[in-house]
């Protein structure tokens, strides 16, 4: 089934027209469903296009960076990089709390070696959103690999 895609307020919206199995007139087609759904698009919808369902990316990690360009959805890479930075900041915030506890315990026991290790790990977390690999990435696959690599390393 085809999809209607459009942009509204800087976001990409996707409409899946439906053919009701009950209550539709005999012979109601996909084209009829598309026409009906097209009539109900909101005011201000821009760049309205009809795409094959296969043109919609399966991975929604960077959904807010999707833009429609002719007959396909493309990724706005600067926006995707910003999304990844936000994800890294959220990950970092979770990790920082446990590191604060580790630091306090090390401080209580006067374990300077452990305190130094915690300080170094916290600095790595602070530096994550500015990591050069993020800006160097040319595809979402590269961003996803970097994200997986970083989170895997820091969870251990």
C-alpha positions, 0 to 999 in steps of 0.5 A: 500500500502506498503512503502519503508523506508531507511536511508540516512545521518542519516535521515529516508526517506519514499517512497510511490510507486504509480500505475498510474491510466492512462498509466500503463501497464495492470496488473501493480501491487503493487509489480511492483510499489515497484520494480520501486521505489526501482530502483530509491533510491538514492546512499548511501541509507542504511537499505532499507526495505519494510513496511506496511503503518500501520507501519508508525507512524501517529504522526510526532512530533518526525519524525526526531527521527524515525529509522527503525528496522527490520519490524517497525519504532522505536523512537530514544529516546535520539534524541526525547528528544533533539527535545522536548528540541528544541521545548521548547526553541522555546516556551520559546523564544516567552514567554520571549519577552512578559515577558520582556515587563511585567518586564519593565512595572512593573519596570516603576511603581516600582511594585516589587511584579510583577517584582519578579513574572516575574523573577520567571516565566522567571526562570521556562522557562529557566529551562524547557529544563533541566527538569528531566521529559524529561530525565525520559521519556521512550516513546514519549507519555510521552514526548508529555504529558509533553510538553502539560502539560508545555505549557498549564500551561505556556500559562494561 
